[in-house]
Amino acid sequence: MEQDYIKKIATLVILFGLMILSYFVIRPFLLSAISGIFLAFLLTPLYKKLKKHIKSKDLTATIVCVLLAAAIIIPVWFLTPVLVTQSINIFMASQQVDFITPLMKFFPSLFSYETFSNEIVSVIYSFMTKITNSMMNMLSGFIFNFPTLFLHFLILVFTFFFVLRDGDRLVLYIQSILPFSKDIEAKLFKSSKDITLSVIYGQVILGILQGLLVGIAFFIFGVPNALLFTLLACLAGIFPIIGTTIVWLPIAIYMMVSGGIFPALGVVVFGILSSILENIIKPIFISKRTSLHSAIILIGMVGGLFMFGILGVILGPLILAYLLIVLEIYRDKRVPGVFITKGGN
């Protein structure tokens, strides 16, 4: 008995050591692999529809891979130079904009002191410089680090291909490892699937649509550097509570101060439509599925952004969601959960 116990301990130690080493091996491309898994999850319905007409799994997965690669490469190839140019334009314009005059009109008593006014202007210029520098560094870094990014893209595509083709077998393998009963496994996988769809579609996809809706206004009403602001609006739309207002409202104010009252009103109208999309359409979609509390989503997105970069916007809330799902299963109570609620409740 003692010998069997020692063998089990030794096996666990070796397994744990190999897991740590494996993590360090895959760490440089871990986020790319996770991205491939998420994309496979999203495009599995398309794969299954094509599979009904094409018998070969490999050919079906290859077709979907080609479509995915085209959907990523073509926009990046054409839009990156435009975004770099527009970020430079915004940087140059931010250095020439007179921020103090509009502020003195709205808050004359507050800006009557010259020292205070100069300090505020210095803070505003510093803030604008940091933001525009960050945008330019991010876009230029994308160009200069192209070989590394290409390797990440290959890892993403290969992961996407194999998860898409062998998804059913992968699920069975994960189920065989989990130390839960069949009933708990079924609950765990269903809740995980619902919460993943809720976050990806309800938060990410609809958030991007909100940003695109605001972006249409930017193009229609002649907002300078509209493409870059549309991208920022799409990113802001993904975050709960914050939303696209943080992008379109300052632009509307800028347009109004610049004398373009009609374009400013147009941006406001589309911005309100974007808010309606968030406050009406999004709850309707999420109500049909297991939903996660907005505070948890926001904390997860912000924390994930700092921890994992842009992918953390999706990964962060899902990590917290999966933890809460396991806790809900462990509680096994009839009382509704605080952070996770079932659709229709």
C-alpha positions as CSV (number, residue, x, y, z in Angstrom):
1,M,0.0,0.0,0.0
2,E,2.8,2.4,0.9
3,Q,4.5,1.6,-2.4
4,D,1.4,2.3,-4.4
5,Y,1.0,5.6,-2.5
6,I,4.6,6.6,-3.4
7,K,4.0,5.8,-7.0
8,K,0.9,7.9,-7.1
9,I,2.7,10.9,-5.5
10,A,5.6,10.4,-7.9
11,T,3.2,10.3,-10.9
12,L,1.5,13.5,-9.7
13,V,4.9,15.3,-9.3
14,I,6.0,14.3,-12.7
15,L,2.7,15.3,-14.3
16,F,2.8,18.6,-12.5
17,G,6.4,19.2,-13.6
18,L,5.5,18.4,-17.2
19,M,2.5,20.7,-17.1
20,I,4.7,23.6,-15.9
21,L,7.3,22.9,-18.7
22,S,4.6,22.6,-21.3
23,Y,3.2,25.9,-20.2
24,F,6.6,27.6,-20.8
25,V,6.8,25.9,-24.2
26,I,3.4,27.2,-25.4
27,R,3.4,30.5,-23.5
28,P,4.7,32.6,-26.4
29,F,1.8,31.4,-28.6
30,L,-0.8,30.6,-25.9
31,L,-3.1,33.6,-26.7
32,S,-3.0,32.8,-30.4
33,A,-4.0,29.2,-29.7
34,I,-6.8,30.4,-27.5
35,S,-8.0,32.8,-30.2
36,G,-8.1,29.9,-32.6
37,I,-10.2,27.9,-30.2
38,F,-12.7,30.9,-29.8
39,L,-12.9,31.3,-33.5
40,A,-13.6,27.6,-34.0
41,F,-16.3,27.8,-31.4
42,L,-17.9,30.8,-33.3
43,L,-17.7,29.2,-36.7
44,T,-18.7,25.7,-35.8
45,P,-22.3,26.3,-37.1
46,L,-20.9,27.3,-40.5
47,Y,-18.6,24.2,-40.5
48,K,-21.6,21.9,-39.7
49,K,-23.7,23.5,-42.5
50,L,-21.0,23.0,-45.1
51,K,-20.3,19.5,-43.7
52,K,-23.9,18.5,-44.8
53,H,-22.9,19.1,-48.4
54,I,-19.2,18.2,-48.3
55,K,-18.5,14.8,-46.9
56,S,-14.8,15.3,-46.2
57,K,-14.0,16.8,-42.8
58,D,-10.6,18.0,-43.9
59,L,-11.9,19.8,-47.0
60,T,-14.7,21.4,-45.1
61,A,-12.4,22.7,-42.4
62,T,-9.9,23.9,-45.0
63,I,-12.7,25.9,-46.8
64,V,-13.7,27.6,-43.5
65,C,-10.0,28.2,-42.7
66,V,-9.5,30.0,-46.1
67,L,-12.6,32.1,-45.5
68,L,-11.4,33.0,-42.0
69,A,-7.9,33.9,-43.3
70,A,-9.3,36.1,-46.0
71,A,-11.6,37.8,-43.5
72,I,-8.6,38.7,-41.4
73,I,-5.9,39.4,-44.0
74,I,-7.8,41.5,-46.5
75,P,-9.1,44.2,-44.0
76,V,-5.7,44.3,-42.2
77,W,-3.8,44.7,-45.5
78,F,-5.9,47.6,-46.7
79,L,-6.8,49.3,-43.5
80,T,-3.5,49.4,-41.6
81,P,-1.9,52.1,-43.8
82,V,-5.0,54.2,-43.5
83,L,-5.1,53.8,-39.7
84,V,-1.5,54.8,-39.4
85,T,-2.0,57.9,-41.5
86,Q,-5.1,58.9,-39.5
87,S,-3.4,58.4,-36.2
88,I,-0.6,60.7,-37.3
89,N,-3.2,63.3,-38.4
90,I,-5.0,63.1,-35.1
91,F,-1.6,63.6,-33.3
92,M,-0.8,66.6,-35.4
93,A,-4.3,68.1,-35.0
94,S,-4.3,67.5,-31.2
95,Q,-1.2,69.7,-30.9
96,Q,-2.9,72.6,-32.7
97,V,-6.4,72.5,-31.1
98,D,-7.3,75.3,-28.8
99,F,-8.9,73.6,-25.8
100,I,-8.9,76.5,-23.4
101,T,-11.3,78.9,-25.3
102,P,-14.3,76.5,-25.4
103,L,-13.7,75.6,-21.7
104,M,-13.6,79.3,-20.8
105,K,-16.9,79.9,-22.6
106,F,-18.6,77.1,-20.6
107,F,-16.9,77.7,-17.3
108,P,-15.8,81.4,-17.2
109,S,-15.5,81.7,-13.5
110,L,-13.5,78.5,-13.2
111,F,-11.0,79.5,-15.8
112,S,-10.6,83.1,-14.7
113,Y,-7.3,82.3,-13.1
114,E,-4.4,82.1,-15.6
115,T,-2.3,79.7,-13.6
116,F,-5.2,77.3,-13.3
117,S,-6.0,77.6,-17.0
118,N,-2.4,76.9,-18.0
119,E,-2.3,73.8,-15.7
120,I,-5.5,72.4,-17.2
121,V,-4.3,73.0,-20.8
122,S,-1.0,71.3,-19.9
123,V,-2.8,68.2,-18.5
124,I,-5.2,68.1,-21.6
125,Y,-2.3,68.3,-24.0
126,S,-0.3,65.7,-22.1
127,F,-3.3,63.3,-22.1
128,M,-4.0,63.8,-25.8
129,T,-0.3,63.2,-26.6
130,K,-0.2,60.0,-24.6
131,I,-3.3,58.6,-26.3
132,T,-2.2,59.5,-29.8
133,N,1.3,58.2,-29.2
134,S,-0.1,55.0,-27.9
135,M,-2.3,54.6,-31.1
136,M,0.7,55.3,-33.4
137,N,3.0,53.0,-31.5
138,M,0.4,50.2,-31.6
139,L,-0.1,50.5,-35.3
140,S,3.6,51.0,-36.2
141,G,4.5,48.1,-33.9
142,F,2.1,45.9,-36.0
143,I,4.1,46.7,-39.1
144,F,7.6,46.4,-37.6
145,N,6.7,43.1,-35.8
146,F,5.1,41.5,-38.9
147,P,7.3,38.3,-38.9
148,T,6.3,37.5,-35.3
149,L,2.7,38.4,-35.9
150,F,2.7,36.1,-38.9
151,L,3.9,33.2,-36.7
152,H,1.1,34.0,-34.3
153,F,-1.4,34.0,-37.2
154,L,-0.1,30.5,-38.4
155,I,-0.6,29.1,-34.8
156,L,-4.1,30.6,-34.8
157,V,-5.1,29.1,-38.1
158,F,-3.7,25.6,-37.3
159,T,-5.4,25.6,-33.9
160,F,-8.6,26.8,-35.6
161,F,-8.4,24.0,-38.2
162,F,-7.9,21.1,-35.8
163,V,-10.4,22.3,-33.2
164,L,-13.0,22.8,-35.9
165,R,-12.3,19.4,-37.4
166,D,-11.9,17.4,-34.2
167,G,-14.2,19.5,-31.9
168,D,-16.4,16.5,-30.9
169,R,-13.5,14.3,-30.0
170,L,-11.8,17.2,-28.1
171,V,-15.0,17.6,-26.0
172,L,-15.1,13.9,-25.2
173,Y,-11.4,14.0,-24.2
174,I,-12.0,16.9,-21.8
175,Q,-15.0,15.1,-20.3
176,S,-12.9,12.1,-19.7
177,I,-10.4,14.2,-17.7
178,L,-12.9,16.1,-15.5
179,P,-13.4,14.6,-12.0
180,F,-17.2,15.2,-12.1
181,S,-20.2,13.0,-12.5
182,K,-22.0,12.8,-15.9
183,D,-24.8,15.0,-14.6
184,I,-22.5,17.7,-13.4
185,E,-20.4,17.5,-16.6
186,A,-23.6,18.1,-18.6
187,K,-24.5,21.2,-16.5
188,L,-20.9,22.5,-16.7
189,F,-20.7,22.2,-20.5
190,K,-24.2,23.7,-21.0
191,S,-23.5,26.6,-18.7
192,S,-20.1,27.2,-20.2
193,K,-21.5,27.2,-23.7
194,D,-24.4,29.6,-22.8
195,I,-22.1,32.0,-20.9
196,T,-19.5,31.9,-23.8
197,L,-22.2,32.7,-26.4
198,S,-23.6,35.4,-24.1
199,V,-20.3,37.2,-23.7
200,I,-19.1,36.7,-27.3
201,Y,-22.4,37.5,-29.1
202,G,-24.2,39.6,-26.5
203,Q,-21.2,41.7,-25.5
204,V,-18.5,41.5,-28.2
205,I,-20.4,41.2,-31.5
206,L,-23.3,43.5,-30.6
207,G,-20.7,46.0,-29.1
208,I,-18.9,46.0,-32.5
209,L,-22.2,46.6,-34.3
210,Q,-22.8,49.6,-32.0
211,G,-19.4,51.0,-32.9
212,L,-20.1,50.5,-36.6
213,L,-23.5,52.2,-36.3
214,V,-21.7,55.2,-34.8
215,G,-19.0,54.9,-37.4
216,I,-21.6,55.3,-40.2
217,A,-22.4,58.8,-38.7
218,F,-18.7,59.7,-38.7
219,F,-18.5,59.0,-42.4
220,I,-21.9,60.6,-43.3
221,F,-21.3,63.8,-41.4
222,G,-17.6,64.2,-42.4
223,V,-15.9,63.6,-39.1
224,P,-12.1,63.9,-39.7
225,N,-10.2,60.5,-39.5
226,A,-13.5,58.7,-39.3
227,L,-12.0,55.2,-39.8
228,L,-9.8,55.4,-36.7
229,F,-12.7,56.8,-34.6
230,T,-14.9,54.0,-35.8
231,L,-12.4,51.5,-34.7
232,L,-12.2,53.1,-31.3
233,A,-16.0,53.2,-31.1
234,C,-16.1,49.4,-31.8
235,L,-13.6,48.8,-29.0
236,A,-15.5,51.0,-26.6
237,G,-18.9,49.4,-27.5
238,I,-17.6,46.0,-26.3
239,F,-17.2,47.3,-22.7
240,P,-20.4,47.3,-20.6
241,I,-21.5,50.5,-18.9
242,I,-18.8,52.5,-20.8
243,G,-20.2,52.0,-24.4
244,T,-19.7,54.1,-27.5
245,T,-20.7,57.3,-25.7
246,I,-17.2,57.8,-24.6
247,V,-16.2,58.2,-28.3
248,W,-19.2,59.9,-30.1
249,L,-20.0,62.4,-27.3
250,P,-16.6,64.2,-27.4
251,I,-16.7,64.2,-31.2
252,A,-20.2,65.7,-31.2
253,I,-19.0,68.4,-28.8
254,Y,-15.9,69.1,-31.0
255,M,-18.1,69.4,-34.1
256,M,-20.5,71.8,-32.3
257,V,-17.6,73.9,-31.0
258,S,-16.2,74.0,-34.5
259,G,-19.4,75.4,-35.9
260,G,-20.9,72.3,-37.4
261,I,-24.2,72.1,-35.5
262,F,-26.0,69.9,-38.1
263,P,-23.1,67.3,-38.2
264,A,-23.0,67.3,-34.4
265,L,-26.7,66.6,-34.2
266,G,-26.4,63.9,-36.7
267,V,-23.6,62.2,-34.6
268,V,-25.8,62.5,-31.5
269,V,-28.8,60.9,-33.2
270,F,-26.7,57.9,-34.3
271,G,-25.1,57.8,-30.9
272,I,-28.6,57.5,-29.3
273,L,-29.5,54.8,-31.7
274,S,-26.3,53.0,-30.6
275,S,-27.4,53.3,-27.0
276,I,-30.8,51.9,-27.9
277,L,-29.1,48.9,-29.5
278,E,-27.3,48.3,-26.2
279,N,-30.2,48.9,-23.8
280,I,-32.9,47.1,-25.8
281,I,-31.5,44.6,-28.3
282,K,-28.7,43.3,-26.1
283,P,-30.9,42.5,-23.1
284,I,-33.3,40.7,-25.3
285,F,-30.5,38.5,-26.7
286,I,-28.9,37.8,-23.4
287,S,-32.2,37.1,-21.6
288,K,-32.5,33.9,-23.7
289,R,-29.2,32.6,-22.3
290,T,-27.3,32.3,-19.1
291,S,-26.1,35.8,-18.4
292,L,-23.3,37.2,-16.4
293,H,-23.6,40.3,-14.2
294,S,-22.4,43.5,-15.9
295,A,-20.0,44.3,-13.1
296,I,-18.3,40.9,-13.5
297,I,-18.0,41.4,-17.3
298,L,-16.5,44.9,-16.9
299,I,-14.0,43.8,-14.2
300,G,-13.1,40.8,-16.3
301,M,-12.6,42.9,-19.5
302,V,-10.5,45.5,-17.8
303,G,-8.4,43.0,-15.9
304,G,-8.1,40.8,-18.9
305,L,-7.0,43.8,-21.0
306,F,-4.1,44.5,-18.6
307,M,-3.2,40.9,-18.3
308,F,-3.5,39.5,-21.8
309,G,-3.8,42.5,-24.1
310,I,-6.7,42.9,-26.5
311,L,-7.7,39.2,-26.4
312,G,-8.2,39.7,-22.6
313,V,-11.4,41.6,-23.4
314,I,-13.0,38.3,-24.2
315,L,-10.8,36.0,-22.1
316,G,-11.0,37.9,-18.8
317,P,-14.8,37.7,-18.3
318,L,-14.9,34.1,-19.4
319,I,-12.2,33.1,-16.9
320,L,-14.3,34.7,-14.1
321,A,-17.5,33.2,-15.6
322,Y,-16.1,29.7,-15.6
323,L,-15.0,30.1,-12.0
324,L,-18.5,31.2,-11.0
325,I,-20.0,28.4,-12.9
326,V,-18.0,25.8,-11.0
327,L,-18.9,27.6,-7.7
328,E,-22.6,27.5,-8.7
329,I,-22.3,23.8,-9.4
330,Y,-20.6,23.3,-6.1
331,R,-23.3,25.3,-4.2
332,D,-26.0,23.1,-5.8
333,K,-28.7,25.4,-4.3
334,R,-32.2,26.3,-5.5
335,V,-31.6,29.9,-4.6
336,P,-30.7,32.0,-7.7
337,G,-27.1,33.0,-8.1
338,V,-26.1,36.7,-7.7
339,F,-23.5,36.9,-10.5
340,I,-24.9,34.3,-12.9
341,T,-28.6,34.2,-13.9
342,K,-30.5,31.9,-16.2
343,G,-32.2,33.2,-19.3
344,G,-35.9,33.9,-18.8
345,N,-35.6,34.5,-15.0
